[in-house]
């Protein structure tokens, strides 16, 4: 049983009327939950996330998010999947534009700074599971990182796997140090490239690979 008042829909659940926002239909509620989850994680961290609080924030029944995600872990899986998809798209654009591997590293760091909630969930150990969509998004991202070694200006790399690992560790480390405030705490950031994080990444990656690509002072 449901009744409507203005733009709100009231639904009888377990003997009580709860508000279901009438603007949410099908996929729009799913996107709204994801958007709100990202906001909560960015502000308060992963531990602050709950389906009940998400539902309350959106003005829907506490059971509504379960129809799309099943559980809190389902929301986190969706956030991680979205993050890998966004990162893969950006890495692919760099490759297709003809930019070198160093620029892929720059994009990686910039993505982390622009999407800190996604970045946190993507790489935080937890019960995310490994469903098909998440696996595909993760695989696409890592494929771009692996094949990026082929674009190194230093020529063929004998140990490509180690080169990929070194590059990933470098840019992931820079991103993590920046996000946690440790780069500033160590008073290193203002000493390199005027504190510009993208330029810092280019300088550091250029030293690692003896790259002639552009660097910024």
C-alpha positions as CSV (number, residue, x, y, z in Angstrom):
1,X,0.0,0.0,0.0
2,X,1.3,3.4,-0.9
3,X,0.1,7.0,-0.9
4,X,1.6,10.1,-2.4
5,X,1.8,13.6,-0.9
6,X,3.4,16.2,-3.2
7,X,6.7,14.8,-4.4
8,X,6.9,12.2,-1.7
9,X,5.6,8.6,-1.6
10,X,4.6,7.0,1.6
11,X,4.8,3.2,1.9
12,X,3.6,0.9,4.6
13,X,6.5,-1.2,5.8
14,X,6.1,-3.5,8.9
15,X,3.1,-1.6,10.1
16,X,4.7,1.8,9.7
17,X,4.5,4.4,7.0
18,X,8.0,5.4,5.7
19,X,8.8,8.0,3.1
20,X,10.1,6.9,-0.3
21,X,11.4,9.8,-2.3
22,X,9.3,9.8,-5.5
23,X,12.1,11.2,-7.6
24,X,14.0,7.9,-7.4
25,X,13.2,5.3,-10.0
26,X,15.1,2.2,-11.1
27,X,18.8,3.2,-11.7
28,X,18.4,6.7,-10.3
29,X,18.2,5.4,-6.7
30,X,21.3,3.3,-7.3
31,X,23.3,6.3,-8.6
32,X,22.0,8.4,-5.7
33,X,23.2,5.8,-3.2
34,X,26.6,5.5,-4.8
35,X,27.0,9.3,-4.9
36,X,26.0,9.6,-1.2
37,X,28.3,6.7,-0.2
38,X,31.3,8.4,-1.9
39,X,30.5,11.6,0.0
40,X,30.3,9.8,3.3
41,X,33.5,7.9,2.8
42,X,35.4,11.0,1.7
43,X,34.3,12.9,4.7
44,X,34.2,10.2,7.5
45,X,36.0,7.1,6.1
46,X,34.8,3.6,5.1
47,X,33.8,2.6,8.7
48,X,31.2,5.4,8.8
49,X,29.2,3.8,5.9
50,X,26.0,2.0,6.6
51,X,22.9,1.2,4.5
52,X,20.6,2.5,7.1
53,X,22.3,5.9,7.2
54,X,22.4,6.1,3.4
55,X,18.7,5.4,3.3
56,X,18.0,8.1,5.9
57,X,20.1,10.7,4.1
58,X,18.2,10.0,0.9
59,X,14.8,9.9,2.5
60,X,14.0,6.4,1.4
61,X,13.0,3.2,3.2
62,X,15.9,1.6,5.0
63,X,15.4,-1.5,2.8
64,X,15.5,0.4,-0.5
65,X,19.3,0.3,-1.0
66,X,19.3,-3.4,-0.5
67,X,17.2,-3.9,-3.7
68,X,20.2,-2.6,-5.7
69,X,23.3,-3.6,-3.6
70,X,22.2,-6.4,-1.3
71,X,24.4,-5.3,1.5
72,X,26.9,-2.7,2.7
73,X,29.6,-4.7,1.0
74,X,27.7,-4.5,-2.2
75,X,27.8,-0.7,-2.0
76,X,31.6,-0.9,-1.4
77,X,32.0,-3.2,-4.4
78,X,30.1,-0.8,-6.6
79,X,32.2,2.1,-5.4
80,X,35.4,0.1,-6.1
81,X,34.1,-1.0,-9.5
82,X,33.2,2.6,-10.5
83,X,36.6,3.8,-9.3
84,X,38.5,1.2,-11.4
85,X,36.3,2.0,-14.4
86,X,37.0,5.8,-14.1
87,X,40.7,5.2,-13.7
88,X,40.9,2.8,-16.6
89,X,39.1,5.3,-18.9
90,X,41.6,8.0,-18.0
91,X,44.6,5.7,-18.5
92,X,43.3,4.6,-21.9
93,X,42.8,8.2,-23.0
94,X,46.5,8.9,-22.1
95,X,47.7,5.9,-24.1
96,X,45.5,6.8,-27.1
97,X,46.7,10.4,-27.1
98,X,50.3,9.1,-27.5
99,X,51.5,10.3,-24.1
100,X,54.2,8.3,-22.4
101,X,54.1,6.0,-19.4
102,X,55.2,8.8,-17.1
103,X,52.0,10.7,-17.9
104,X,50.0,7.6,-17.0
105,X,51.6,7.8,-13.6
106,X,50.6,11.5,-13.4
107,X,47.0,10.6,-14.2
108,X,47.1,7.9,-11.5
109,X,48.1,10.4,-8.9
110,X,45.6,13.0,-10.1
111,X,42.8,10.5,-10.0
112,X,43.6,9.6,-6.4
113,X,43.6,13.2,-5.3
114,X,40.3,14.0,-7.2
115,X,38.6,10.8,-6.1
116,X,39.9,10.0,-2.6
117,X,36.9,7.9,-1.6
118,X,37.1,5.7,-4.6
119,X,40.8,5.3,-4.2
120,X,40.5,4.3,-0.6
121,X,37.9,1.6,-1.3
122,X,39.7,0.3,-4.4
123,X,42.8,-0.5,-2.4
124,X,41.6,-1.1,1.1
125,X,41.6,-4.8,2.1
126,X,38.1,-5.9,2.9
127,X,35.2,-8.2,2.0
128,X,34.6,-6.7,-1.5
129,X,34.4,-10.1,-3.2
130,X,35.3,-10.5,-6.8
131,X,32.2,-10.4,-9.0
132,X,32.5,-10.2,-12.7
133,X,32.0,-6.4,-13.1
134,X,34.6,-5.6,-10.5
135,X,37.1,-8.2,-11.9
136,X,36.7,-6.7,-15.4
137,X,37.2,-3.1,-14.2
138,X,40.2,-4.0,-12.1
139,X,41.7,-6.1,-15.0
140,X,41.3,-3.2,-17.4
141,X,43.1,-0.8,-15.1
142,X,46.0,-3.2,-14.4
143,X,46.3,-4.0,-18.1
144,X,46.9,-0.4,-18.9
145,X,49.6,-0.3,-16.2
146,X,51.3,-3.4,-17.5
147,X,51.3,-2.4,-21.2
148,X,52.6,1.1,-20.2
149,X,56.1,-0.3,-19.9
150,X,56.1,-0.7,-23.7
151,X,56.0,3.1,-23.9
152,X,59.0,3.8,-21.7
153,X,61.5,6.1,-23.5
154,X,64.5,4.1,-22.2
155,X,63.8,1.3,-24.7
156,X,63.0,-2.4,-24.2
157,X,62.9,-3.4,-20.5
158,X,64.4,-6.7,-19.7
159,X,62.4,-7.3,-16.5
160,X,59.0,-5.7,-17.5
161,X,57.2,-7.1,-14.5
162,X,59.6,-5.5,-12.1
163,X,59.4,-2.2,-14.0
164,X,55.6,-2.2,-13.7
165,X,55.8,-2.9,-10.0
166,X,58.3,-0.2,-9.4
167,X,56.2,2.4,-11.4
168,X,53.0,1.4,-9.6
169,X,54.7,1.5,-6.2
170,X,56.1,5.0,-7.0
171,X,52.8,6.6,-8.1
172,X,50.7,4.8,-5.5
173,X,53.1,5.8,-2.8
174,X,53.1,9.5,-3.9
175,X,49.3,9.5,-4.0
176,X,49.0,7.8,-0.6
177,X,51.6,10.2,1.0
178,X,49.7,13.2,-0.4
179,X,46.2,11.9,0.7
180,X,47.4,11.1,4.2
181,X,49.1,14.4,4.7
182,X,52.5,12.8,5.1
183,X,54.1,14.6,2.2
184,X,53.4,17.9,3.8
185,X,54.3,16.6,7.3
186,X,57.7,15.6,6.1
187,X,58.1,19.1,4.6
188,X,59.1,17.7,1.3
189,X,56.3,18.8,-1.0
190,X,57.2,22.5,-1.2
191,X,60.8,21.6,-2.0
192,X,59.9,19.9,-5.3
193,X,58.4,21.6,-8.3
194,X,56.9,24.3,-6.1
195,X,54.7,21.7,-4.4
196,X,52.7,20.9,-7.6
197,X,51.8,17.2,-7.2
198,X,51.7,16.4,-11.0
199,X,55.1,18.0,-11.5
200,X,56.4,16.1,-8.4
201,X,55.2,12.8,-10.0
202,X,56.9,13.7,-13.3
203,X,60.2,14.5,-11.6
204,X,60.2,11.3,-9.5
205,X,59.1,9.0,-12.4
206,X,61.7,10.7,-14.6
207,X,64.5,9.9,-12.1
208,X,63.3,6.3,-11.9
209,X,63.2,5.7,-15.6
210,X,65.9,8.2,-16.7
211,X,63.1,9.7,-18.8
212,X,63.7,12.6,-21.2
213,X,60.0,13.4,-21.0
214,X,59.1,16.9,-19.8
215,X,59.7,17.8,-16.2
216,X,58.8,20.9,-14.3
217,X,61.1,22.8,-12.0
